[in-house]
Amino acid sequence: MKKKLFYVVDLELQNADGEILETTGNKFVRVYDIENNVPTKFCDLEIDITDNSEEAIQEYLDDNGHEDETFEFIEL
């Protein structure tokens, strides 16, 4: 059975001229697991805005001891 991980993507913004915000070219991917009906933060990633979020999450999982597990990713 696939374990479900939920994620939220936010663009990193900076103040351009005091009133206008512009992206820095990065995005934050916040990944959550649900334990006992309570969301718990699994990890935070900062990646390039052009990178695929789900591929970045999978790479993080593979690099951190979860390479043999199967996950389903759900964007919130």
FENTAUR-V823352 format. One record per run of one state. SS is the DSSP state (a for helix, b for strand, c for the rest). FROM is the first residue (numbers start at 1). TO is the last residue. If there is no record, write none. Layout:
ss=SS from=FROM to=TO
ss=SS from=FROM to=TO
//
This chain:
ss=c from=1 to=2
ss=b from=3 to=15
ss=c from=16 to=20
ss=b from=21 to=35
ss=c from=36 to=37
ss=b from=38 to=48
ss=c from=49 to=52
ss=a from=53 to=63
ss=c from=64 to=70
ss=b from=71 to=75
ss=c from=76 to=76
//
